[in-house]
């Protein structure tokens, strides 16, 4: 089937970053916003636990946001209005100032623009663990916030997370294309490459690391520089 659609991961792909450095840095700032309610240790531990609940969820009737909040509030015996307005305010405002925790590259925009010029539909298939505001900030850091993505997955409107194959099936259902016409492009050897299980082509973005037993099958691999050449020189024009 003709390739028409490219799905891009964000963190670690279009927005290079060290995941541990990024997570520790932003958790430090987020925990400070609710320190009068919870100790940083208790807050961070519960965020991780409720994130795991999101990742495990396979109920198509519940959004990731609903799963996260229900698990979080139940565990800490808090009311939503006690804590989530503070969390939302952090993501809307302070989170946007944390670009120093990432390592943006102009290659991200060049890759997306090259694909658009060839007629490809683009979707930003970032694992929907974050609120929309946080995703928009990270898109801005990457220099791609003004590009015409057909879909950007966030925790408000997604019902599954990577590496659940249903995450990718929900995307193609929303944008109205068959999975076989898509290529998933990302840096995670499991979370992104699992897209191959639903019929998508896959491109593993890495620094040519040696695949191990955790690495799922992939169709293409290379650095961001390689990906730019691939899009410019190897992908056929759609229209």
C-alpha positions as CSV (number, residue, x, y, z in Angstrom):
1,X,0.0,0.0,0.0
2,X,1.2,3.5,-0.8
3,X,2.8,5.4,2.1
4,X,0.9,8.6,2.8
5,X,1.3,9.4,6.5
6,X,4.2,9.9,8.8
7,X,3.8,9.6,12.6
8,X,6.5,11.2,14.6
9,X,7.5,10.7,18.2
10,X,8.5,13.9,20.1
11,X,10.6,13.3,23.2
12,X,13.9,11.8,22.2
13,X,13.1,12.0,18.5
14,X,12.0,15.4,17.2
15,X,13.0,16.9,20.6
16,X,16.3,15.3,21.7
17,X,16.7,15.0,25.4
18,X,18.1,12.8,28.1
19,X,15.0,11.3,29.6
20,X,16.3,11.0,33.2
21,X,17.7,14.6,33.2
22,X,14.5,15.9,31.8
23,X,12.2,14.0,34.2
24,X,14.1,14.8,37.3
25,X,14.3,18.5,36.4
26,X,10.7,19.0,35.6
27,X,9.5,16.9,38.5
28,X,11.5,19.1,40.8
29,X,9.6,22.2,39.6
30,X,6.2,20.5,39.5
31,X,6.5,19.0,43.0
32,X,7.3,22.5,44.4
33,X,4.0,23.8,43.2
34,X,2.1,21.3,45.5
35,X,4.6,21.1,48.3
36,X,2.1,22.6,50.8
37,X,-0.2,19.5,50.1
38,X,2.3,16.7,49.6
39,X,6.0,16.0,50.2
40,X,8.0,15.8,47.0
41,X,8.7,12.2,47.6
42,X,5.1,11.3,48.0
43,X,3.9,13.3,45.1
44,X,6.5,12.0,42.6
45,X,5.9,8.4,43.7
46,X,2.2,8.7,43.1
47,X,2.7,10.4,39.7
48,X,4.7,7.4,38.7
49,X,2.2,5.0,40.0
50,X,-0.7,6.7,38.3
51,X,1.3,7.0,35.1
52,X,1.7,3.2,35.2
53,X,-2.1,2.9,35.6
54,X,-2.5,5.0,32.5
55,X,-0.1,2.8,30.5
56,X,-1.8,-0.4,31.6
57,X,-5.3,0.9,30.9
58,X,-7.1,-0.8,27.9
59,X,-10.6,0.6,28.4
60,X,-11.6,2.6,25.3
61,X,-14.2,4.4,27.3
62,X,-11.7,6.1,29.6
63,X,-9.3,8.8,28.5
64,X,-5.8,8.8,29.9
65,X,-6.6,11.9,31.9
66,X,-9.6,10.2,33.5
67,X,-7.5,7.1,34.4
68,X,-4.6,9.2,35.8
69,X,-6.8,11.5,37.9
70,X,-8.9,8.7,39.3
71,X,-5.9,6.7,40.4
72,X,-4.1,9.7,41.7
73,X,-6.9,11.1,43.8
74,X,-8.0,7.7,45.1
75,X,-4.6,6.9,46.3
76,X,-4.0,10.2,48.1
77,X,-7.6,10.8,49.2
78,X,-7.6,14.2,47.7
79,X,-10.3,16.1,45.7
80,X,-9.6,17.2,42.2
81,X,-10.1,20.9,43.0
82,X,-7.6,20.7,45.7
83,X,-4.6,19.9,43.5
84,X,-5.2,19.8,39.8
85,X,-5.8,23.5,39.3
86,X,-2.2,23.9,40.7
87,X,-0.9,21.2,38.4
88,X,-2.7,22.7,35.4
89,X,-1.3,26.2,36.1
90,X,2.2,24.7,36.3
91,X,1.8,23.1,32.8
92,X,0.2,26.2,31.3
93,X,2.9,28.5,32.5
94,X,6.0,27.4,34.4
95,X,6.6,24.3,32.3
96,X,7.2,26.4,29.3
97,X,10.3,27.8,30.8
98,X,12.0,24.4,31.1
99,X,13.4,24.2,27.6
100,X,16.9,24.0,29.0
101,X,16.1,20.4,30.0
102,X,16.0,19.4,26.4
103,X,18.3,19.7,23.4
104,X,16.4,21.1,20.5
105,X,17.7,20.7,17.0
106,X,16.7,22.5,13.7
107,X,16.7,19.1,12.1
108,X,13.2,18.5,13.6
109,X,11.6,21.3,11.6
110,X,13.6,20.5,8.5
111,X,12.5,16.9,8.5
112,X,8.8,17.8,9.0
113,X,8.9,20.5,6.3
114,X,10.6,18.1,3.9
115,X,7.8,15.6,4.4
116,X,5.1,18.2,4.1
117,X,6.6,19.4,0.8
118,X,6.3,15.9,-0.5
119,X,2.6,15.8,0.4
120,X,2.7,13.6,3.5
121,X,0.2,13.9,6.2
122,X,1.9,14.3,9.6
123,X,0.7,13.2,13.1
124,X,2.6,13.9,16.3
125,X,2.5,10.5,18.0
126,X,4.0,11.5,21.3
127,X,3.1,9.2,24.2
128,X,0.0,10.9,25.6
129,X,1.1,11.0,29.2
130,X,1.2,14.8,29.3
131,X,-1.6,17.4,29.2
132,X,-2.1,19.4,26.0
133,X,-0.4,22.5,27.4
134,X,2.8,20.6,28.2
135,X,2.8,19.0,24.7
136,X,2.4,22.4,23.0
137,X,5.3,23.8,25.0
138,X,7.5,20.9,24.0
139,X,6.5,21.3,20.3
140,X,7.5,25.0,20.6
141,X,10.9,24.0,22.0
142,X,11.3,21.7,19.1
143,X,10.4,24.4,16.6
144,X,7.4,22.5,15.2
145,X,4.4,24.1,17.0
146,X,3.2,25.9,13.9
147,X,3.3,23.0,11.5
148,X,0.0,21.4,10.3
149,X,-0.1,18.1,12.1
150,X,-3.3,16.3,11.4
151,X,-3.3,15.0,15.0
152,X,-1.3,15.6,18.2
153,X,-1.9,13.0,20.9
154,X,-2.4,14.3,24.5
155,X,-3.7,12.7,27.6
156,X,-7.0,14.6,27.4
157,X,-8.2,12.9,24.2
158,X,-6.2,9.6,24.0
159,X,-7.5,6.4,25.5
160,X,-4.3,4.3,25.3
161,X,-0.5,4.8,25.7
162,X,2.5,3.3,24.0
163,X,3.4,0.5,23.8
164,X,-0.3,-0.6,23.5
165,X,-0.9,-1.3,19.8
166,X,-4.4,0.2,20.3
167,X,-2.7,3.6,20.7
168,X,-1.7,3.4,17.0
169,X,-5.0,2.0,15.9
170,X,-6.8,5.0,17.6
171,X,-4.6,7.4,15.7
172,X,-5.4,5.9,12.3
173,X,-9.1,5.8,13.1
174,X,-9.0,9.5,14.0
175,X,-7.1,10.7,10.9
176,X,-8.9,8.3,8.6
177,X,-6.1,6.3,7.0
178,X,-5.2,2.6,7.0
179,X,-2.3,1.6,9.3
180,X,-0.6,0.1,6.2
181,X,-0.2,3.6,4.7
182,X,1.7,4.9,7.8
183,X,5.3,5.0,9.0
184,X,6.0,5.4,12.7
185,X,9.3,7.3,13.4
186,X,10.7,7.2,16.9
187,X,13.7,6.5,19.1
188,X,12.2,3.9,21.5
189,X,13.0,0.4,20.4
190,X,9.8,-0.9,22.0
191,X,7.3,1.9,22.4
192,X,7.6,3.2,18.9
193,X,8.5,0.1,17.0
194,X,5.5,-1.8,18.3
195,X,3.6,0.2,15.6
196,X,4.9,-2.5,13.2
197,X,2.5,-5.0,14.9
198,X,-0.5,-3.1,13.5
199,X,0.9,-3.0,10.0
200,X,2.8,0.3,10.0
201,X,6.3,0.7,8.6
202,X,8.8,1.8,11.2
203,X,11.9,4.0,11.3
204,X,14.1,3.6,14.4
205,X,15.8,6.9,15.2
206,X,19.0,6.2,17.1
207,X,22.8,6.8,17.1
208,X,23.2,3.4,15.4
209,X,23.1,1.6,18.7
210,X,23.3,-2.2,18.5
211,X,19.8,-3.8,18.7
212,X,19.3,-6.1,21.6
213,X,16.7,-8.7,22.7
214,X,14.3,-5.8,23.6
215,X,14.5,-4.2,20.2
216,X,11.4,-4.9,18.1
217,X,11.7,-5.4,14.3
218,X,12.1,-2.2,12.2
219,X,12.1,-1.3,8.6
220,X,14.6,1.6,8.6
221,X,17.1,3.0,11.1
222,X,19.4,6.0,11.4
223,X,20.2,9.3,13.1
224,X,18.1,12.4,12.7
225,X,20.6,13.4,9.9
226,X,20.0,10.1,8.2
227,X,16.2,10.6,8.6
228,X,16.4,14.0,6.9
229,X,18.2,12.4,3.9
230,X,15.8,9.6,3.9
231,X,12.8,11.9,3.7
232,X,14.4,14.1,1.1
233,X,15.9,11.5,-1.1
234,X,14.2,8.1,-0.6
235,X,10.6,8.8,0.2
236,X,8.5,9.2,-3.0
237,X,6.3,12.3,-3.5
238,X,2.7,11.6,-2.5
239,X,1.2,14.1,-4.9
